[in-house]
């Protein structure tokens, strides 16, 4: 009897979280703007009523919204909280990899995140593109091209992946290939260069590692 009562209490506890207005706002959707979604997730997290996968989802949703607002450091913290609750969440791993790559920080950790995400969810175009961007940051341009090739086989009309591959090709010494890719990307999306430059500019807030990475690239580039 005690087991049945406990199980019933657990279901009621879960229902009390997932049926609230805060939970609904945290999930997002039509008519839910960014600040409203963040506020909903805040309320779910602070309520103390969410646990396990539900709490992880609240952190993940808030992190995604923070990413949309380019608040990458806060997003990384939330993805980390989500992963403490659900360690094998391929999406949280991929997104944290991407956020770290944009900020140009903790790049070895970013690479581990993307590798683990791909282990859990192989052949994911966005994760392959995220890992390619990490390699681009590290100066491993030819390796980046290989990942961009794989990503574009899955999403051949993705302008951002194509433009990024063009950048990697140029930096690897393939000027013609780089120009061709960037031209094709602009034909798909005339604003793609602006988007790519915005992501690359994220390195401005990368701290000490961002200032050191150019030296490390220069030392290691000849290997790749």
N, C-alpha and C positions, 0 to 999 in steps of 0.2 A: 504493500500500500504506500509506503514511504517513497518507494522508487517512482510509482505512478504520480504521486503528488509532486515530487521534484521535477519529473519530466514535464508535467503540466505547467509548473511554475516557469520552467525554462522557455516553453513555447510562448507563454504570456509575456515573459520578459522580452523575447525577440519581437513579438507583435507590437509591444509598446514603443519600440524604437522605430520599426519600419512603417508604422501607420501614422506617424506624426507629420505635421506640416514642415518641420525642420528637415526631416528625412527626405520628403518629396522635393523640397528646394535644393537640397544637397545633391540629389540625383540629376538636377538640371532638366532641360527640355524647353519647349516653346514657351516664351514669355518669362523665362527665368534668366535674368541678366547676371553678369559675373559677380557683382557684389552681393546680390541676393543669394547666389549659390554658395559663396564663401560663408556668408552669415549662417545659412542653414547648416553647413558642415561644422562650423564653429559650435553651434548649439548642440548638434549631435555628439560631438567630441566632448564638450564640457558637461553634458548631461550625466555622464557616468552610466548611462543605460545601455550603451552600445559596447559590444565585446567581440572578440574574434574577427571573423570575416566581415561582419557589419562595420566594426570600428575601422578595420583596414580599408574598406570601401570609402568611408567618410574621409580618411586621410588621402586616399588616392584621388577622389573627386576634387578635394580642395587643392591638391597639388596640380592637377590638370588645369584648373581654373587659374591658379597662380602662374602657370606656364603661359597661358594665353595673355596674361598681363605682363609678361617678361620678368616676373619676380622669381628668377631661377633658383636663387639660394634658398628662399623659403620653400620652394617646391621640392628641392632636394631633401630638405629636412622632413617634409611630409612623406615623400616616397620611402625614406628610411624608416619612418614610423610604420608605414604600411607593410614594409618588408619584414619588420620584426614580428608582425602578426601573421603574415602569409609569405614566408621566405621564397616560395617557388612561384611567385606571381611574375610571369614573363613580361607583362605590360609595365608593371612598376619598375622592373629592372631596365627595360628598354628606355623608359622615359627618364629615369635617373641618369642613365648613360648619356642620353641626348642633352640633358640640362648641364651636366658636367662638361660635355664637349663644347657647348655654346659658351660657357664661362671660361673654358680653357683651364680648368682646374682638375686636380685628382685624375689625371688622364689614365693612369694605370688602373685605377679603380673603375673608371668609366669603361675601359676595355673589358675588364672582368665582368661588369654588369651586362654588356652587350653579348659577350661570349656565353654567359649563363642563360641569358634570355633566348639566344639562338639554340642552345641545348634543349631548352624546354619547349621552344616553339620554332622549329627549324624552317629555313627558307621564308622568313618574314622580310618583306621588302623594306619596310621602315627600319627594322633593326639592322639589317645589312647596311642601309644607308647611314644609320647612326654610327655604326662601327667604322664605316668608311670615313666619316667626318672626324672621328677620333684619330684615325691614321693620318688624315690630312693635317690635323693639328700637330701631330707628332713629327711630321715631315716625312712619313713613309708613303710617298706619293704613289709609287707603283702598286703597293699593297692596297692603297685606297682605291685605285682604279679597278683592281680585281673585285673588290666588294661592290663598287658602283656597277660594274658589269653584271654581277649576279642580281643586284637589286633591280636593274633595268630590264633584265629578262622577265622579271615578274611584273614590273610596272613600266612598260616601254614608253609610255607617254607622260611620265612624271617629269615635269620641267625642272623642278629643283634638283632631283637626282642627276639629270642630264647636265645641268649647268655646273653642278659640283664636280661631276666627272670631268668636264672640260677643264675646270680649274686644276684638278689633280693632274690631268694629262699635260697641261702647259708647264706646271711646276716640275713634272718629271722629265721635261725636255721635248715633249711631243706638241709643238706649237700648232701644227696643222690640225691634228686631232682635237686639240683643245678648242680652237676657233670653230671647228665644225660642230662640236657638241654645244658650245654656248650659243651659236647661231640657231641651231635646231631648238634649243630650249626657249630662246626668245620668241621663236615662231609659235610655240605652244602657249607661252605666257609672257607677254611683253614686260611684265613687272617682276619677272623671276630674279633678275640681277639685284634689284632693290631688296628682295627678300633674302637672298644669299648674303649680301653685304651686311644686312642687319644681324644675321646670325654670326658672321665672322667678327663683327664689331663687339660681340659679347665678351671677347677676350680683354677688353679694356678694364673690366672689373675682376680680372682673374687673379689679382694679388701678386705675391712674390713669384709663384710658379709661372705666371704669364710673362714676367720679365726675364725669367731664366730659360724659357723654352727655346728661344731663338738660338742661344748658345748651344744647347743640347742638340737641336736640329742640325746645326752646322757641323758638329762633331760626328754625328751619326749618319748623315745623309748619304755619304759615299757607299755605305753598306747596301743601301736600298736603291 
